[in-house]
Amino acid sequence: MVVDHASGELSLGISGGRSAAGALVRRIVVVGGGITGLTCALACVRAGAHVEVIEAHASATRLPAHIDVVPNLLRDLARLGVAQACVQRGFAYSGLSVVDERGDEGFRLPTPSLAGPQLPPAVGIALADLLDLLEGAAVRSSVDVHRGCTVNRVDSESGRVIAEDGRVWEADLVLIAAGAGSPLASALLGPARPGVLRHAWWHALLPRPPWLDRSTWMAGSVGRRLLLVPISMSRAGVAVVSTEEASGPTDGYALTRQLKSWGSFPRRIAAAIDPSVPVVLHRVTSWLRDPPWHRGAVLCVGASAHVIAPPFGQSAAQDLEDAVVLGELAAAGLDRPRLLRQFTERRSERVRCLHELTERAALWTTQPEPATDLLQLAGEIDRLVATPA
Ligand SMILES: Cc1cc2nc3c(=O)[nH]c(=O)nc-3n(C[C@H](O)[C@H](O)[C@H](O)COP(=O)(O)OP(=O)(O)OC[C@H]3O[C@@H](n4cnc5c(N)ncnc54)[C@H](O)[C@@H]3O)c2cc1C
C-alpha cells in the first residue's frame, strides 16, 4: 500500500507484477448500486482502480426503512471513510434495550465501541440517507455511476458487461452486486439453494418518540417482535417481524392494525405511525451460495452471494466486509486469480459461520425452543464480528 503524502489520498499499488496466468485488476465494473455495490466501488477506487457502477434504477431509493448500523458495521464504514458522515446524518446511540409488550425494560445489552474513540458505538440511519451518502462519497472519489441502466449479460471469460440498451463495458474484474435472487448471479454460479428462514418484516418511519435514545427490541409473546431505532432527532424506524405470508394489503393501515392488536407498547407505536404514508413489507429469507463465489473475471458479492438473517444487523455488515476485504486485496496489487482466491479464503468460512448462527437466532425469534440459548448465540455472533474480517 502506497500513500501519497502530498495529496493525502491513497494511491495504492495495483500495477505490480503480472503472474503467468493472472490479469491485473485495474478496471472494475460493479453491477448494482445498493449498499454492496457502492461500498465495493468506494473500497476499490480508494485502492487505485478505475471503477464504474451500473445501476438499474434511474433514481435513488426512497424506501421508508432504517438501517441499524451496529458496531462492526460502523467500524467498517469508518474503514471506508464514511462513518462520520453516517453519524451526522443519523442518530448515534449506545446500548440495546429489551422490553416487553408493555414497554417495560427487561434488560439492557451493551453495544461495544468497535469504531474507535472518535465515534459512537452504533448509529440508526434511514436506508435512503445511507445509500445517498455512499453514492455521494463514491462519486466524489471518481467512481462513475450509470443509473437507469440494466445489465442483462456478463461474459465471465472476457469480463464483458452488456446492458439492455446496448452499451458494453470491459473490465478486469466484474462484481455482481445485484442483490438476492439475481439472475446474473444464478447464470454465473447456478441457482442458490433456498434458505430455511421465511420471514416478512414490515418497515416504517415515524416521528421519534422523545424517550427513544437507543435501539429497542420488543420481545412480546410468540410471534410478536419488533425493533425500534432512532434515526435522527425527529425520526425513528420500526421493523416488525411477521411470519405470515401476507396476502392482504401491505400498507400502513394493515401494519397499524396488526400493532394495535398487540400490547400497549406496539399500540403506542401504531398511534405514532401515519397509516397513509408508504411502508415496506420486506420478505426476508436467508441463504448462502457454496464457495467459490467467482468464475473467470466475475465475483458475486453482498446479497448476490449471501443473505444473512436479521435481526442482528449482520446483513449489511457482511456486505461491507466484502467491500473492505476486496479493497485491501485490490490495494495489495494482486493479480486476479490470487485476488479471487484470497477473497474466498477470507470471506467464505466467516460468512458461513455467521450465516449459521444468525439463522438459528432468527428462527428462534418466531419459533422459540428450549435447545437454543439466544443470549449465548448473540454472544457468539458478537465475538465473531468483534475482529475485523
Ligand atoms: C427495507 C429493508 C430494510 C433493511 N434493513 C436492514 C437493517 O436494518 N440492517 C441490515 O443489516 N440490513 C438491512 N437490510 C438488508 C441490507 O440492506 C441488505 O444486506 C442489502 O440490501 C443487500 O445489499 P446489496 O447491495 O447486496 O443488494 P440490494 O440492496 O438488493 O441492491 C442491489 C442493486 O442492484 C441493482 N440491480 C439488480 N439487478 C441489476 C441489473 N441487472 N443491472 C443493474 N442493476 C441491477 C438493484 O436495482 C439494486 O439497486 C434491509 C433491506 C431492506 C430492503
Ligand as a Chemical Component Dictionary entry (heavy atoms), coordinates in Angstrom:
data_LIG
# 
_chem_comp.id                   LIG 
_chem_comp.type                 NON-POLYMER 
_chem_comp.pdbx_formal_charge   0 
_chem_comp.three_letter_code    LIG 
# 
loop_
_chem_comp_atom.comp_id 
_chem_comp_atom.atom_id 
_chem_comp_atom.alt_atom_id 
_chem_comp_atom.type_symbol 
_chem_comp_atom.charge 
_chem_comp_atom.model_Cartn_x 
_chem_comp_atom.model_Cartn_y 
_chem_comp_atom.model_Cartn_z 
_chem_comp_atom.pdbx_ordinal 
LIG C1  C1  C 0 -36.450 -2.486 3.645   1  
LIG C2  C2  C 0 -35.100 -3.000 4.001   2  
LIG C3  C3  C 0 -34.593 -2.826 5.296   3  
LIG C4  C4  C 0 -33.350 -3.343 5.651   4  
LIG N1  N1  N 0 -32.868 -3.146 6.938   5  
LIG C5  C5  C 0 -31.644 -3.624 7.256   6  
LIG C6  C6  C 0 -31.058 -3.398 8.566   7  
LIG O1  O1  O 0 -31.607 -2.736 9.457   8  
LIG N2  N2  N 0 -29.842 -3.945 8.826   9  
LIG C7  C7  C 0 -29.152 -4.659 7.890   10 
LIG O2  O2  O 0 -28.044 -5.124 8.164   11 
LIG N3  N3  N 0 -29.675 -4.860 6.663   12 
LIG C8  C8  C 0 -30.888 -4.363 6.320   13 
LIG N4  N4  N 0 -31.404 -4.592 5.072   14 
LIG C9  C9  C 0 -30.739 -5.507 4.175   15 
LIG C10 C10 C 0 -29.497 -4.938 3.647   16 
LIG O3  O3  O 0 -29.843 -3.675 3.174   17 
LIG C11 C11 C 0 -29.008 -5.913 2.601   18 
LIG O4  O4  O 0 -27.911 -6.557 3.161   19 
LIG C12 C12 C 0 -28.693 -5.147 1.398   20 
LIG O5  O5  O 0 -29.887 -4.606 0.842   21 
LIG C13 C13 C 0 -28.030 -6.017 0.357   22 
LIG O6  O6  O 0 -27.397 -5.098 -0.446  23 
LIG P1  P1  P 0 -26.974 -5.434 -1.909  24 
LIG O7  O7  O 0 -26.384 -4.174 -2.402  25 
LIG O8  O8  O 0 -26.143 -6.669 -1.918  26 
LIG O9  O9  O 0 -28.328 -5.771 -2.672  27 
LIG P2  P2  P 0 -29.560 -4.820 -2.993  28 
LIG O10 O10 O 0 -29.826 -3.893 -1.880  29 
LIG O11 O11 O 0 -30.654 -5.713 -3.427  30 
LIG O12 O12 O 0 -29.062 -3.942 -4.205  31 
LIG C14 C14 C 0 -28.897 -4.495 -5.493  32 
LIG C15 C15 C 0 -28.924 -3.362 -6.505  33 
LIG O13 O13 O 0 -28.621 -3.902 -7.776  34 
LIG C16 C16 C 0 -29.493 -3.361 -8.735  35 
LIG N5  N5  N 0 -29.593 -4.329 -9.822  36 
LIG C17 C17 C 0 -30.115 -5.582 -9.764  37 
LIG N6  N6  N 0 -30.004 -6.197 -10.946 38 
LIG C18 C18 C 0 -29.392 -5.318 -11.780 39 
LIG C19 C19 C 0 -29.010 -5.377 -13.154 40 
LIG N7  N7  N 0 -29.226 -6.473 -13.883 41 
LIG N8  N8  N 0 -28.430 -4.301 -13.710 42 
LIG C20 C20 C 0 -28.194 -3.173 -12.965 43 
LIG N9  N9  N 0 -28.540 -3.070 -11.659 44 
LIG C21 C21 C 0 -29.125 -4.128 -11.073 45 
LIG C22 C22 C 0 -30.803 -3.150 -7.985  46 
LIG O14 O14 O 0 -31.593 -2.170 -8.609  47 
LIG C23 C23 C 0 -30.296 -2.715 -6.616  48 
LIG O15 O15 O 0 -30.142 -1.319 -6.513  49 
LIG C24 C24 C 0 -32.609 -4.048 4.695   50 
LIG C25 C25 C 0 -33.091 -4.202 3.398   51 
LIG C26 C26 C 0 -34.317 -3.657 3.039   52 
LIG C27 C27 C 0 -34.815 -3.803 1.621   53 
# 
loop_
_chem_comp_bond.comp_id 
_chem_comp_bond.atom_id_1 
_chem_comp_bond.atom_id_2 
_chem_comp_bond.value_order 
_chem_comp_bond.pdbx_ordinal 
LIG C1  C2  SING 1  
LIG C2  C3  SING 2  
LIG C2  C26 DOUB 3  
LIG C3  C4  DOUB 4  
LIG C4  N1  SING 5  
LIG C4  C24 SING 6  
LIG N1  C5  DOUB 7  
LIG C5  C6  SING 8  
LIG C5  C8  SING 9  
LIG C6  O1  DOUB 10 
LIG C6  N2  SING 11 
LIG N2  C7  SING 12 
LIG C7  O2  DOUB 13 
LIG C7  N3  SING 14 
LIG N3  C8  DOUB 15 
LIG C8  N4  SING 16 
LIG N4  C9  SING 17 
LIG N4  C24 SING 18 
LIG C9  C10 SING 19 
LIG C10 O3  SING 20 
LIG C10 C11 SING 21 
LIG C11 O4  SING 22 
LIG C11 C12 SING 23 
LIG C12 O5  SING 24 
LIG C12 C13 SING 25 
LIG C13 O6  SING 26 
LIG O6  P1  SING 27 
LIG P1  O7  DOUB 28 
LIG P1  O8  SING 29 
LIG P1  O9  SING 30 
LIG O9  P2  SING 31 
LIG P2  O10 DOUB 32 
LIG P2  O11 SING 33 
LIG P2  O12 SING 34 
LIG O12 C14 SING 35 
LIG C14 C15 SING 36 
LIG C15 O13 SING 37 
LIG C15 C23 SING 38 
LIG O13 C16 SING 39 
LIG C16 N5  SING 40 
LIG C16 C22 SING 41 
LIG N5  C17 SING 42 
LIG N5  C21 SING 43 
LIG C17 N6  DOUB 44 
LIG N6  C18 SING 45 
LIG C18 C19 SING 46 
LIG C18 C21 DOUB 47 
LIG C19 N7  SING 48 
LIG C19 N8  DOUB 49 
LIG N8  C20 SING 50 
LIG C20 N9  DOUB 51 
LIG N9  C21 SING 52 
LIG C22 O14 SING 53 
LIG C22 C23 SING 54 
LIG C23 O15 SING 55 
LIG C24 C25 DOUB 56 
LIG C25 C26 SING 57 
LIG C26 C27 SING 58 
# 
